[in-house]
Structures are given as structure tokens and as C-alpha cells.
Amino acid sequence: MAAAALHLAPGESQDASAPPPRAAVAAFTRVENPDAAETFTRELASSHYENFSVVSKLLPADLRQDFANIYAFCRIADDLGDEIPDQALSTKYLAQFRAELRDCYAGRASSAVFVALRRTIDRHDIPIEPFHDLISAFEQDQQVKRYETFEQLLDYCRRSANPVGRLVLYVTGYRDEERQRLSDSTCTALQLANFWQDIARDLRDLDRIYIPHTSMEKFGVNEEDLRADHASEGVRKLVRFEVDRTEELFAKGDALLPLLDASTRRHVALFGMGGRAVLDAIRRQDFDTLRRRPVLSAWQKGRLIARVAANHVMGMASSSSRRITP
């Protein structure tokens, strides 16, 4: 696919000896036509997320491209916030990405991700707010490295995670407040599970602590405790506390599933099951995520997908049985 020269962030100059960051190349690559743009987003989704092609098979075929388009936007925005060590440059690229989002909604999309995304926006009449909220969260990551209260963290999740669930609902034909609210519970829980999984890595690589300071105080934990190579008793109790209230959010979000059609339910159920599997992995490590990052093996991921598929087949059989019963 042909790509025009990369548009640099405001105030930056091209330096032949210092190629632009990979995330910026992905964000601002130009393409010749919408079909090429959608090829770009499919390839980006598949290369960044090893299970995208597998998970996408649980979706209706006519929605897979839309999910690739949305995933590409989310992945690029996240990378612009996390993969560029220079915070000032990261902020500039995010601002440029936001400007391209506005251009997209004004009918002036030119970069590959937005040319593709424009098709999804038009097909499903998606408002701009979820995309703005996501960029806002990644911009906040450049400035805010610590959170005082759980409420502040929830506000971050409202913009960093909840828009993704709302975008899924828009694409699958749901726009009502009740489903969006329940989706928010699941998405916030997913974001929190990721935080508890990555305590050590976030602090070491990004100098970020997402555990609220009030929670740390409750269990007598300080930053040095989180920098240790293994969890103290206080850290384990702290992580257990956060895992337990994250589980409550997953349980609250379960009420969304019966309100979705079967094909959408499969996909959303996989999100929740995957997040809960992360919490289970943390429990199996006795809540010590400092010594080793809890992860799901390929076998465990495959098992989750198989369970969702099996539940779908059983649900179809049950529905068929009910239909023929007088």
C-alpha cells in the first residue's frame, strides 16, 4: 500500500538519523483509498493482538471489519501514550491524533486509521465522544502518575476503558443508557484487573501507580513496598482488597449479557471471562504480582474461547428446544 510522508507533531522537524516512533508511523500513515485503509487496520489488529483473528471469529462476519477499525484506533492511541518515552512528544502526537479525529468527523479523513474508521462511524452513527474520551485518558497518563482516591481512578477508567464497551454496543446496534451503564461496569473491571496484573511493570517502566493512595494507606503500604521483588503481607492484602472489589464490578456487569443478542453476547462474555481469569491468576499467586506478572497461557486463552463457543451452541440448542415446545 502506498503511504505518503509522515505528518510530524507540531513543532517537530524531520531528522533522518532519528526515524519517527512506530506508533506515530501507524497513526499518521496515508493511504490511497478506503479499501487500502481497511486492509491497514486489519493487518494492524492482527499484528498487535495475537488473539484478534480468533476472537473475531466469534463475531458476525459483517462486523469484523468494524471491530478491526475501532481496535486500530484504540491500539494506536494507547501506543502514542505509552510507547514514546518523551512525554512532551507523546502529548504532541496525541494532540495531532485528536485533530485528525476532528477532521474525520468533518469529512476530511486522510490517515489510514481514520479513513477506515470513517466507514464504521457512518455505518453505525457513532458519536465522537467515546473517541475523544479515550484520547483524553492517554493524555492524562502523560501528566498524572499517582491517584489519591478510588473515585479518581474510576474517573480515569470512565475515559480509558468504558468508551471501548460503548463503541462495541454502538456497532452491535445498542444505544440505550441501561446497557451502556452495565457495559461500563465490565470495562472498568477489565481495566482494574489489568492494573493489578501490571503493578510492577507500570511502576518500573512508566513510573505510574494506579493503586489509590487511600488504599495503600489502609494496608500500610508505601511506594518502596511496590518496588520490591516480592510482595509483603501488606501488599498481598492490598491486592486482595482491590481484586475483590474488581470482582464485584464484573458481577454487576453480568446483567448485561441477557440483554444482548447471541452473537454479541459471545464476544462480550469473552471479555468478562478473560478479565476474571486474570483475577484468578492473581489469586493463584497469593496476590503477589511483584515477583511475577500473572498471565494466561495460550491453553487457558483457548479454553476461554472454547467455553464461550460451547455456551453459544448450548444456548442455540436450548432456544431451539423452546421454540418447538407447545
TORSEDREN-809679 format. One record per residue (C-alpha): x, y, z; residue number from 1; residue in three letters. Coordinates in steps of 0.02 Angstrom, whole numbers, always signed. Example, Ala and Ser with C-alpha at 12.3 -4.5 7.8 and 13.67 -1.06 7.14 Angstrom:
<sites>
<site X="+615" Y="-225" Z="+390" num="1" residuo="ALA"/>
<site X="+684" Y="-53" Z="+357" num="2" residuo="SER"/>
</sites>
This chain:
<sites>
<site X="+0" Y="+0" Z="+0" num="1" residuo="MET"/>
<site X="+64" Y="+173" Z="-41" num="2" residuo="ALA"/>
<site X="+90" Y="+291" Z="+105" num="3" residuo="ALA"/>
<site X="+131" Y="+475" Z="+98" num="4" residuo="ALA"/>
<site X="+260" Y="+559" Z="+208" num="5" residuo="ALA"/>
<site X="+226" Y="+556" Z="+393" num="6" residuo="LEU"/>
<site X="+149" Y="+714" Z="+464" num="7" residuo="HIS"/>
<site X="+254" Y="+765" Z="+613" num="8" residuo="LEU"/>
<site X="+186" Y="+830" Z="+776" num="9" residuo="ALA"/>
<site X="+177" Y="+1019" Z="+792" num="10" residuo="PRO"/>
<site X="+346" Y="+1097" Z="+819" num="11" residuo="GLY"/>
<site X="+442" Y="+941" Z="+768" num="12" residuo="GLU"/>
<site X="+563" Y="+929" Z="+623" num="13" residuo="SER"/>
<site X="+609" Y="+776" Z="+520" num="14" residuo="GLN"/>
<site X="+777" Y="+705" Z="+572" num="15" residuo="ASP"/>
<site X="+842" Y="+573" Z="+453" num="16" residuo="ALA"/>
<site X="+951" Y="+499" Z="+590" num="17" residuo="SER"/>
<site X="+802" Y="+480" Z="+708" num="18" residuo="ALA"/>
<site X="+653" Y="+395" Z="+624" num="19" residuo="PRO"/>
<site X="+482" Y="+436" Z="+696" num="20" residuo="PRO"/>
<site X="+415" Y="+318" Z="+829" num="21" residuo="PRO"/>
<site X="+324" Y="+163" Z="+767" num="22" residuo="ARG"/>
<site X="+162" Y="+221" Z="+848" num="23" residuo="ALA"/>
<site X="+171" Y="+387" Z="+755" num="24" residuo="ALA"/>
<site X="+200" Y="+298" Z="+590" num="25" residuo="VAL"/>
<site X="+46" Y="+192" Z="+621" num="26" residuo="ALA"/>
<site X="-54" Y="+344" Z="+675" num="27" residuo="ALA"/>
<site X="-19" Y="+456" Z="+526" num="28" residuo="PHE"/>
<site X="+12" Y="+339" Z="+379" num="29" residuo="THR"/>
<site X="-82" Y="+397" Z="+224" num="30" residuo="ARG"/>
<site X="-168" Y="+279" Z="+103" num="31" residuo="VAL"/>
<site X="-240" Y="+291" Z="-71" num="32" residuo="GLU"/>
<site X="-418" Y="+232" Z="-40" num="33" residuo="ASN"/>
<site X="-539" Y="+165" Z="+94" num="34" residuo="PRO"/>
<site X="-511" Y="-17" Z="+46" num="35" residuo="ASP"/>
<site X="-324" Y="+3" Z="+73" num="36" residuo="ALA"/>
<site X="-361" Y="+88" Z="+238" num="37" residuo="ALA"/>
<site X="-465" Y="-60" Z="+297" num="38" residuo="GLU"/>
<site X="-327" Y="-180" Z="+246" num="39" residuo="THR"/>
<site X="-211" Y="-74" Z="+354" num="40" residuo="PHE"/>
<site X="-323" Y="-86" Z="+507" num="41" residuo="THR"/>
<site X="-348" Y="-273" Z="+488" num="42" residuo="ARG"/>
<site X="-161" Y="-302" Z="+475" num="43" residuo="GLU"/>
<site X="-128" Y="-187" Z="+623" num="44" residuo="LEU"/>
<site X="-256" Y="-275" Z="+731" num="45" residuo="ALA"/>
<site X="-189" Y="-447" Z="+688" num="46" residuo="SER"/>
<site X="-6" Y="-400" Z="+714" num="47" residuo="SER"/>
<site X="-34" Y="-313" Z="+881" num="48" residuo="HIS"/>
<site X="-155" Y="-435" Z="+960" num="49" residuo="TYR"/>
<site X="-116" Y="-619" Z="+940" num="50" residuo="GLU"/>
<site X="-294" Y="-675" Z="+976" num="51" residuo="ASN"/>
<site X="-383" Y="-545" Z="+869" num="52" residuo="PHE"/>
<site X="-412" Y="-663" Z="+723" num="53" residuo="SER"/>
<site X="-476" Y="-800" Z="+839" num="54" residuo="VAL"/>
<site X="-588" Y="-686" Z="+941" num="55" residuo="VAL"/>
<site X="-655" Y="-602" Z="+785" num="56" residuo="SER"/>
<site X="-725" Y="-770" Z="+727" num="57" residuo="LYS"/>
<site X="-849" Y="-758" Z="+870" num="58" residuo="LEU"/>
<site X="-918" Y="-601" Z="+789" num="59" residuo="LEU"/>
<site X="-1042" Y="-588" Z="+646" num="60" residuo="PRO"/>
<site X="-941" Y="-583" Z="+486" num="61" residuo="ALA"/>
<site X="-1014" Y="-415" Z="+436" num="62" residuo="ASP"/>
<site X="-947" Y="-333" Z="+595" num="63" residuo="LEU"/>
<site X="-768" Y="-397" Z="+594" num="64" residuo="ARG"/>
<site X="-701" Y="-253" Z="+490" num="65" residuo="GLN"/>
<site X="-785" Y="-126" Z="+603" num="66" residuo="ASP"/>
<site X="-704" Y="-205" Z="+755" num="67" residuo="PHE"/>
<site X="-535" Y="-201" Z="+668" num="68" residuo="ALA"/>
<site X="-560" Y="-16" Z="+629" num="69" residuo="ASN"/>
<site X="-603" Y="+25" Z="+809" num="70" residuo="ILE"/>
<site X="-466" Y="-85" Z="+878" num="71" residuo="TYR"/>
<site X="-338" Y="+2" Z="+767" num="72" residuo="ALA"/>
<site X="-391" Y="+172" Z="+835" num="73" residuo="PHE"/>
<site X="-381" Y="+112" Z="+1016" num="74" residuo="CYS"/>
<site X="-215" Y="+24" Z="+991" num="75" residuo="ARG"/>
<site X="-132" Y="+172" Z="+906" num="76" residuo="ILE"/>
<site X="-195" Y="+297" Z="+1036" num="77" residuo="ALA"/>
<site X="-133" Y="+184" Z="+1176" num="78" residuo="ASP"/>
<site X="+37" Y="+165" Z="+1092" num="79" residuo="ASP"/>
<site X="+54" Y="+353" Z="+1068" num="80" residuo="LEU"/>
<site X="+30" Y="+370" Z="+1255" num="81" residuo="GLY"/>
<site X="+142" Y="+226" Z="+1311" num="82" residuo="ASP"/>
<site X="+274" Y="+189" Z="+1179" num="83" residuo="GLU"/>
<site X="+351" Y="+362" Z="+1162" num="84" residuo="ILE"/>
<site X="+469" Y="+395" Z="+1309" num="85" residuo="PRO"/>
<site X="+471" Y="+584" Z="+1282" num="86" residuo="ASP"/>
<site X="+312" Y="+641" Z="+1370" num="87" residuo="GLN"/>
<site X="+309" Y="+809" Z="+1281" num="88" residuo="ALA"/>
<site X="+323" Y="+724" Z="+1111" num="89" residuo="LEU"/>
<site X="+191" Y="+596" Z="+1160" num="90" residuo="SER"/>
<site X="+73" Y="+737" Z="+1210" num="91" residuo="THR"/>
<site X="+102" Y="+825" Z="+1043" num="92" residuo="LYS"/>
<site X="+67" Y="+667" Z="+944" num="93" residuo="TYR"/>
<site X="-92" Y="+636" Z="+1044" num="94" residuo="LEU"/>
<site X="-147" Y="+815" Z="+1008" num="95" residuo="ALA"/>
<site X="-116" Y="+786" Z="+823" num="96" residuo="GLN"/>
<site X="-213" Y="+622" Z="+832" num="97" residuo="PHE"/>
<site X="-358" Y="+717" Z="+912" num="98" residuo="ARG"/>
<site X="-351" Y="+846" Z="+772" num="99" residuo="ALA"/>
<site X="-361" Y="+705" Z="+645" num="100" residuo="GLU"/>
<site X="-512" Y="+636" Z="+738" num="101" residuo="LEU"/>
<site X="-599" Y="+805" Z="+719" num="102" residuo="ARG"/>
<site X="-552" Y="+807" Z="+535" num="103" residuo="ASP"/>
<site X="-626" Y="+633" Z="+517" num="104" residuo="CYS"/>
<site X="-794" Y="+691" Z="+586" num="105" residuo="TYR"/>
<site X="-785" Y="+845" Z="+474" num="106" residuo="ALA"/>
<site X="-767" Y="+733" Z="+321" num="107" residuo="GLY"/>
<site X="-581" Y="+765" Z="+297" num="108" residuo="ARG"/>
<site X="-506" Y="+598" Z="+350" num="109" residuo="ALA"/>
<site X="-338" Y="+565" Z="+268" num="110" residuo="SER"/>
<site X="-234" Y="+447" Z="+377" num="111" residuo="SER"/>
<site X="-267" Y="+261" Z="+357" num="112" residuo="ALA"/>
<site X="-343" Y="+231" Z="+528" num="113" residuo="VAL"/>
<site X="-468" Y="+374" Z="+510" num="114" residuo="PHE"/>
<site X="-514" Y="+337" Z="+329" num="115" residuo="VAL"/>
<site X="-560" Y="+161" Z="+387" num="116" residuo="ALA"/>
<site X="-642" Y="+221" Z="+547" num="117" residuo="LEU"/>
<site X="-750" Y="+344" Z="+450" num="118" residuo="ARG"/>
<site X="-837" Y="+198" Z="+367" num="119" residuo="ARG"/>
<site X="-878" Y="+122" Z="+536" num="120" residuo="THR"/>
<site X="-937" Y="+289" Z="+605" num="121" residuo="ILE"/>
<site X="-1054" Y="+313" Z="+457" num="122" residuo="ASP"/>
<site X="-1121" Y="+136" Z="+459" num="123" residuo="ARG"/>
<site X="-1167" Y="+143" Z="+643" num="124" residuo="HIS"/>
<site X="-1194" Y="+328" Z="+677" num="125" residuo="ASP"/>
<site X="-1062" Y="+333" Z="+814" num="126" residuo="ILE"/>
<site X="-1040" Y="+498" Z="+909" num="127" residuo="PRO"/>
<site X="-868" Y="+573" Z="+931" num="128" residuo="ILE"/>
<site X="-868" Y="+572" Z="+1122" num="129" residuo="GLU"/>
<site X="-802" Y="+395" Z="+1153" num="130" residuo="PRO"/>
<site X="-652" Y="+428" Z="+1041" num="131" residuo="PHE"/>
<site X="-618" Y="+596" Z="+1124" num="132" residuo="HIS"/>
<site X="-629" Y="+515" Z="+1296" num="133" residuo="ASP"/>
<site X="-500" Y="+383" Z="+1251" num="134" residuo="LEU"/>
<site X="-375" Y="+512" Z="+1190" num="135" residuo="ILE"/>
<site X="-408" Y="+613" Z="+1347" num="136" residuo="SER"/>
<site X="-360" Y="+465" Z="+1457" num="137" residuo="ALA"/>
<site X="-197" Y="+437" Z="+1364" num="138" residuo="PHE"/>
<site X="-159" Y="+623" Z="+1377" num="139" residuo="GLU"/>
<site X="-190" Y="+612" Z="+1564" num="140" residuo="GLN"/>
<site X="-62" Y="+471" Z="+1576" num="141" residuo="ASP"/>
<site X="+71" Y="+595" Z="+1523" num="142" residuo="GLN"/>
<site X="+33" Y="+708" Z="+1671" num="143" residuo="GLN"/>
<site X="-45" Y="+604" Z="+1810" num="144" residuo="VAL"/>
<site X="+62" Y="+466" Z="+1883" num="145" residuo="LYS"/>
<site X="-24" Y="+437" Z="+2050" num="146" residuo="ARG"/>
<site X="-205" Y="+429" Z="+2109" num="147" residuo="TYR"/>
<site X="-263" Y="+485" Z="+2280" num="148" residuo="GLU"/>
<site X="-434" Y="+401" Z="+2286" num="149" residuo="THR"/>
<site X="-528" Y="+258" Z="+2205" num="150" residuo="PHE"/>
<site X="-653" Y="+385" Z="+2137" num="151" residuo="GLU"/>
<site X="-513" Y="+471" Z="+2040" num="152" residuo="GLN"/>
<site X="-461" Y="+304" Z="+1970" num="153" residuo="LEU"/>
<site X="-639" Y="+265" Z="+1918" num="154" residuo="LEU"/>
<site X="-646" Y="+432" Z="+1826" num="155" residuo="ASP"/>
<site X="-491" Y="+380" Z="+1730" num="156" residuo="TYR"/>
<site X="-572" Y="+212" Z="+1688" num="157" residuo="CYS"/>
<site X="-726" Y="+305" Z="+1630" num="158" residuo="ARG"/>
<site X="-619" Y="+377" Z="+1491" num="159" residuo="ARG"/>
<site X="-486" Y="+243" Z="+1466" num="160" residuo="SER"/>
<site X="-595" Y="+87" Z="+1464" num="161" residuo="ALA"/>
<site X="-782" Y="+122" Z="+1464" num="162" residuo="ASN"/>
<site X="-783" Y="+203" Z="+1291" num="163" residuo="PRO"/>
<site X="-725" Y="+39" Z="+1215" num="164" residuo="VAL"/>
<site X="-877" Y="-53" Z="+1280" num="165" residuo="GLY"/>
<site X="-991" Y="+85" Z="+1220" num="166" residuo="ARG"/>
<site X="-913" Y="+75" Z="+1047" num="167" residuo="LEU"/>
<site X="-946" Y="-112" Z="+1045" num="168" residuo="VAL"/>
<site X="-1128" Y="-77" Z="+1088" num="169" residuo="LEU"/>
<site X="-1145" Y="+55" Z="+953" num="170" residuo="TYR"/>
<site X="-1076" Y="-63" Z="+822" num="171" residuo="VAL"/>
<site X="-1191" Y="-204" Z="+877" num="172" residuo="THR"/>
<site X="-1345" Y="-92" Z="+873" num="173" residuo="GLY"/>
<site X="-1370" Y="-43" Z="+1056" num="174" residuo="TYR"/>
<site X="-1380" Y="+139" Z="+1111" num="175" residuo="ARG"/>
<site X="-1482" Y="+138" Z="+1272" num="176" residuo="ASP"/>
<site X="-1419" Y="+200" Z="+1439" num="177" residuo="GLU"/>
<site X="-1452" Y="+39" Z="+1535" num="178" residuo="GLU"/>
<site X="-1341" Y="-69" Z="+1425" num="179" residuo="ARG"/>
<site X="-1206" Y="+65" Z="+1421" num="180" residuo="GLN"/>
<site X="-1207" Y="+77" Z="+1611" num="181" residuo="ARG"/>
<site X="-1188" Y="-111" Z="+1631" num="182" residuo="LEU"/>
<site X="-1052" Y="-115" Z="+1499" num="183" residuo="SER"/>
<site X="-960" Y="+19" Z="+1597" num="184" residuo="ASP"/>
<site X="-952" Y="-97" Z="+1748" num="185" residuo="SER"/>
<site X="-871" Y="-236" Z="+1646" num="186" residuo="THR"/>
<site X="-749" Y="-119" Z="+1558" num="187" residuo="CYS"/>
<site X="-696" Y="-33" Z="+1719" num="188" residuo="THR"/>
<site X="-668" Y="-204" Z="+1796" num="189" residuo="ALA"/>
<site X="-562" Y="-257" Z="+1647" num="190" residuo="LEU"/>
<site X="-455" Y="-101" Z="+1664" num="191" residuo="GLN"/>
<site X="-434" Y="-126" Z="+1851" num="192" residuo="LEU"/>
<site X="-386" Y="-310" Z="+1828" num="193" residuo="ALA"/>
<site X="-251" Y="-253" Z="+1708" num="194" residuo="ASN"/>
<site X="-187" Y="-127" Z="+1837" num="195" residuo="PHE"/>
<site X="-171" Y="-259" Z="+1974" num="196" residuo="TRP"/>
<site X="-87" Y="-376" Z="+1850" num="197" residuo="GLN"/>
<site X="+41" Y="-244" Z="+1799" num="198" residuo="ASP"/>
<site X="+85" Y="-157" Z="+1963" num="199" residuo="ILE"/>
<site X="+271" Y="-193" Z="+1947" num="200" residuo="ALA"/>
<site X="+284" Y="-157" Z="+1761" num="201" residuo="ARG"/>
<site X="+186" Y="+6" Z="+1768" num="202" residuo="ASP"/>
<site X="+297" Y="+71" Z="+1908" num="203" residuo="LEU"/>
<site X="+461" Y="+10" Z="+1833" num="204" residuo="ARG"/>
<site X="+432" Y="+57" Z="+1651" num="205" residuo="ASP"/>
<site X="+310" Y="+203" Z="+1661" num="206" residuo="LEU"/>
<site X="+329" Y="+272" Z="+1838" num="207" residuo="ASP"/>
<site X="+141" Y="+252" Z="+1863" num="208" residuo="ARG"/>
<site X="+47" Y="+188" Z="+2014" num="209" residuo="ILE"/>
<site X="-137" Y="+157" Z="+1984" num="210" residuo="TYR"/>
<site X="-171" Y="+89" Z="+2158" num="211" residuo="ILE"/>
<site X="-258" Y="+230" Z="+2251" num="212" residuo="PRO"/>
<site X="-155" Y="+309" Z="+2390" num="213" residuo="HIS"/>
<site X="-301" Y="+288" Z="+2510" num="214" residuo="THR"/>
<site X="-297" Y="+100" Z="+2481" num="215" residuo="SER"/>
<site X="-109" Y="+96" Z="+2509" num="216" residuo="MET"/>
<site X="-130" Y="+190" Z="+2673" num="217" residuo="GLU"/>
<site X="-267" Y="+69" Z="+2728" num="218" residuo="LYS"/>
<site X="-143" Y="-76" Z="+2722" num="219" residuo="PHE"/>
<site X="+14" Y="+18" Z="+2772" num="220" residuo="GLY"/>
<site X="+95" Y="+4" Z="+2600" num="221" residuo="VAL"/>
<site X="+214" Y="+133" Z="+2525" num="222" residuo="ASN"/>
<site X="+297" Y="+151" Z="+2356" num="223" residuo="GLU"/>
<site X="+455" Y="+62" Z="+2410" num="224" residuo="GLU"/>
<site X="+349" Y="-90" Z="+2452" num="225" residuo="ASP"/>
<site X="+286" Y="-90" Z="+2273" num="226" residuo="LEU"/>
<site X="+464" Y="-80" Z="+2205" num="227" residuo="ARG"/>
<site X="+517" Y="-238" Z="+2298" num="228" residuo="ALA"/>
<site X="+548" Y="-401" Z="+2205" num="229" residuo="ASP"/>
<site X="+410" Y="-488" Z="+2302" num="230" residuo="HIS"/>
<site X="+251" Y="-437" Z="+2390" num="231" residuo="ALA"/>
<site X="+248" Y="-408" Z="+2577" num="232" residuo="SER"/>
<site X="+99" Y="-464" Z="+2681" num="233" residuo="GLU"/>
<site X="+30" Y="-288" Z="+2671" num="234" residuo="GLY"/>
<site X="+46" Y="-283" Z="+2481" num="235" residuo="VAL"/>
<site X="-41" Y="-452" Z="+2465" num="236" residuo="ARG"/>
<site X="-185" Y="-391" Z="+2574" num="237" residuo="LYS"/>
<site X="-195" Y="-232" Z="+2471" num="238" residuo="LEU"/>
<site X="-201" Y="-325" Z="+2306" num="239" residuo="VAL"/>
<site X="-331" Y="-445" Z="+2376" num="240" residuo="ARG"/>
<site X="-439" Y="-297" Z="+2427" num="241" residuo="PHE"/>
<site X="-429" Y="-223" Z="+2252" num="242" residuo="GLU"/>
<site X="-460" Y="-391" Z="+2168" num="243" residuo="VAL"/>
<site X="-615" Y="-420" Z="+2275" num="244" residuo="ASP"/>
<site X="-695" Y="-255" Z="+2229" num="245" residuo="ARG"/>
<site X="-649" Y="-280" Z="+2048" num="246" residuo="THR"/>
<site X="-740" Y="-447" Z="+2054" num="247" residuo="GLU"/>
<site X="-894" Y="-355" Z="+2117" num="248" residuo="GLU"/>
<site X="-891" Y="-245" Z="+1962" num="249" residuo="LEU"/>
<site X="-880" Y="-397" Z="+1849" num="250" residuo="PHE"/>
<site X="-1031" Y="-471" Z="+1939" num="251" residuo="ALA"/>
<site X="-1128" Y="-310" Z="+1914" num="252" residuo="LYS"/>
<site X="-1086" Y="-309" Z="+1730" num="253" residuo="GLY"/>
<site X="-1151" Y="-488" Z="+1708" num="254" residuo="ASP"/>
<site X="-1327" Y="-417" Z="+1699" num="255" residuo="ALA"/>
<site X="-1284" Y="-351" Z="+1526" num="256" residuo="LEU"/>
<site X="-1268" Y="-523" Z="+1445" num="257" residuo="LEU"/>
<site X="-1453" Y="-572" Z="+1442" num="258" residuo="PRO"/>
<site X="-1490" Y="-403" Z="+1360" num="259" residuo="LEU"/>
<site X="-1383" Y="-442" Z="+1207" num="260" residuo="LEU"/>
<site X="-1416" Y="-550" Z="+1055" num="261" residuo="ASP"/>
<site X="-1321" Y="-714" Z="+1046" num="262" residuo="ALA"/>
<site X="-1180" Y="-660" Z="+930" num="263" residuo="SER"/>
<site X="-1141" Y="-502" Z="+1030" num="264" residuo="THR"/>
<site X="-1159" Y="-596" Z="+1194" num="265" residuo="ARG"/>
<site X="-1021" Y="-717" Z="+1144" num="266" residuo="ARG"/>
<site X="-897" Y="-577" Z="+1115" num="267" residuo="HIS"/>
<site X="-941" Y="-478" Z="+1272" num="268" residuo="VAL"/>
<site X="-941" Y="-637" Z="+1378" num="269" residuo="ALA"/>
<site X="-764" Y="-672" Z="+1321" num="270" residuo="LEU"/>
<site X="-708" Y="-501" Z="+1385" num="271" residuo="PHE"/>
<site X="-779" Y="-535" Z="+1557" num="272" residuo="GLY"/>
<site X="-713" Y="-712" Z="+1565" num="273" residuo="MET"/>
<site X="-540" Y="-655" Z="+1515" num="274" residuo="GLY"/>
<site X="-538" Y="-520" Z="+1649" num="275" residuo="GLY"/>
<site X="-596" Y="-642" Z="+1782" num="276" residuo="ARG"/>
<site X="-463" Y="-766" Z="+1726" num="277" residuo="ALA"/>
<site X="-333" Y="-632" Z="+1760" num="278" residuo="VAL"/>
<site X="-404" Y="-608" Z="+1936" num="279" residuo="LEU"/>
<site X="-396" Y="-797" Z="+1961" num="280" residuo="ASP"/>
<site X="-214" Y="-797" Z="+1905" num="281" residuo="ALA"/>
<site X="-177" Y="-662" Z="+2034" num="282" residuo="ILE"/>
<site X="-262" Y="-767" Z="+2169" num="283" residuo="ARG"/>
<site X="-160" Y="-920" Z="+2120" num="284" residuo="ARG"/>
<site X="-3" Y="-818" Z="+2153" num="285" residuo="GLN"/>
<site X="-67" Y="-774" Z="+2326" num="286" residuo="ASP"/>
<site X="-90" Y="-594" Z="+2267" num="287" residuo="PHE"/>
<site X="+97" Y="-569" Z="+2236" num="288" residuo="ASP"/>
<site X="+106" Y="-484" Z="+2067" num="289" residuo="THR"/>
<site X="+277" Y="-408" Z="+2105" num="290" residuo="LEU"/>
<site X="+377" Y="-569" Z="+2095" num="291" residuo="ARG"/>
<site X="+299" Y="-623" Z="+1931" num="292" residuo="ARG"/>
<site X="+168" Y="-547" Z="+1817" num="293" residuo="ARG"/>
<site X="+16" Y="-661" Z="+1812" num="294" residuo="PRO"/>
<site X="-29" Y="-707" Z="+1634" num="295" residuo="VAL"/>
<site X="-143" Y="-827" Z="+1544" num="296" residuo="LEU"/>
<site X="-62" Y="-966" Z="+1444" num="297" residuo="SER"/>
<site X="-109" Y="-999" Z="+1264" num="298" residuo="ALA"/>
<site X="-201" Y="-1153" Z="+1327" num="299" residuo="TRP"/>
<site X="-301" Y="-1050" Z="+1452" num="300" residuo="GLN"/>
<site X="-347" Y="-922" Z="+1319" num="301" residuo="LYS"/>
<site X="-401" Y="-1059" Z="+1202" num="302" residuo="GLY"/>
<site X="-504" Y="-1138" Z="+1339" num="303" residuo="ARG"/>
<site X="-595" Y="-974" Z="+1369" num="304" residuo="LEU"/>
<site X="-639" Y="-959" Z="+1186" num="305" residuo="ILE"/>
<site X="-695" Y="-1141" Z="+1182" num="306" residuo="ALA"/>
<site X="-807" Y="-1113" Z="+1333" num="307" residuo="ARG"/>
<site X="-889" Y="-964" Z="+1252" num="308" residuo="VAL"/>
<site X="-916" Y="-1061" Z="+1091" num="309" residuo="ALA"/>
<site X="-986" Y="-1210" Z="+1187" num="310" residuo="ALA"/>
<site X="-1104" Y="-1099" Z="+1285" num="311" residuo="ASN"/>
<site X="-1163" Y="-1023" Z="+1122" num="312" residuo="HIS"/>
<site X="-1200" Y="-1194" Z="+1048" num="313" residuo="VAL"/>
<site X="-1292" Y="-1249" Z="+1205" num="314" residuo="MET"/>
<site X="-1391" Y="-1088" Z="+1204" num="315" residuo="GLY"/>
<site X="-1442" Y="-1116" Z="+1024" num="316" residuo="MET"/>
<site X="-1498" Y="-1293" Z="+1064" num="317" residuo="ALA"/>
<site X="-1596" Y="-1232" Z="+1214" num="318" residuo="SER"/>
<site X="-1679" Y="-1096" Z="+1111" num="319" residuo="SER"/>
<site X="-1724" Y="-1222" Z="+976" num="320" residuo="SER"/>
<site X="-1798" Y="-1338" Z="+1104" num="321" residuo="SER"/>
<site X="-1905" Y="-1199" Z="+1175" num="322" residuo="ARG"/>
<site X="-1965" Y="-1150" Z="+1002" num="323" residuo="ARG"/>
<site X="-2036" Y="-1323" Z="+964" num="324" residuo="ILE"/>
<site X="-2114" Y="-1347" Z="+1135" num="325" residuo="THR"/>
<site X="-2302" Y="-1311" Z="+1133" num="326" residuo="PRO"/>
</sites>
